[in-house]
Amino acid sequence: MVGLKPSERPPTTAVKFLGAGTAACFADLLTFPLDTAKVRLQIQGENQAAQAARSAQYRGVLGTILTMVRTEGPCSLYSGLVAGLQRQMSFASIRIGLYDSVKQFYTPKGSDHSSIITRILAGCTTGAMAVTCAQPTDVVKIRFQASMHTGLGSNRKYSGTMDAYRTIAREEGVRGLWKGILPNITRNAIVNCGEMVTYDIIKEKILDYHLLTDNFPCHFVSAFGAGFCATLVASPVDVVKTRYMNSPPGQYHSPFNCMLKMVTQEGPTAFYKGWNFPFSLQASCSAVQGHAWPLTHTLPSALLQAGCSAF
């Protein structure tokens, strides 16, 4: 019986770019409501006067989703989806698609294995490159997710994705589209190290102790542990990044000023607003998605493996 066999050749950089971006978009379609709920929880309590005027108070991930559906309609969970997909195509393509190539670049010639330092450098490099390219899409995505779309409490400012790009550039300058790039790079450096590096380490230990074979369960367990650790460590920076990127001009002087106001006004627990098990799972999905490539060398199979494992 004739069947399809994986190619003996590794995927090209172009295939990695396309596959990583497409798989990330499929994953984003499923996890976007969770990301929107996370953003709403992260900005809650930021402006006490405005918060007191709102009828909607968010409590927990599920509570936030139900409240948004009841007060704003189910479509509100996907507000900013267009910018989110644009972000995934630019961000994931670079971050995941270039990781192996950059890791090989940092690996000394003649070495069979990449050291932990090499993996950290590769993860931070691809993360910084991806954030720099995708930052405008991230700013627009977060502002759509943070805006309410109903009643007197509506604070919707942009009529569409392209209008958001134009309005931000006109009112805040082109630099406004790259607002919050420093905390975003910092966060993604942490996530890259936590997901990709910790993923590799956990996976190696599992294989060394013969706990699992090199198959999907091994990849999932490694990704779950790595994603949990990465989300836990990166959450404070993520909250600061979200608030600073969503803030109007003049509200915060810098990301550090945003952090100080959070501590003095809301306490250190504010750094973990929106952090919960689903978001650890979301980080784990990203880790599995980025490491689905070793399982196959064909684009359709890679997309299927990346997309399904992200679910």
Secondary structure by P-SEA (a helix, b strand, c coil): cbbbbcccccccaaaaaaaaaaaaaaaaaaaaaaaaaaaaaaaccccaaaaaacccccccaaaaaaaaaacccccccccaaaaaaaaaaaaaaaaccaaaaaaaaacccccccccaaaaaaaaaaaaaaaaaacaaaaaaaaaaaaccccccccccccccaaaaaaaaaaaccccccccaaaaaaaaaaaaaaacaaaaaaaaaaaaaaccccccaaaaaaaaaaaaaaaaaaaaaaaaaaaaaaaccccccccaaaaaaaaaaccccccccccccaaaaaaaaaaaaaaacccccccaaaaaaaaaaaac
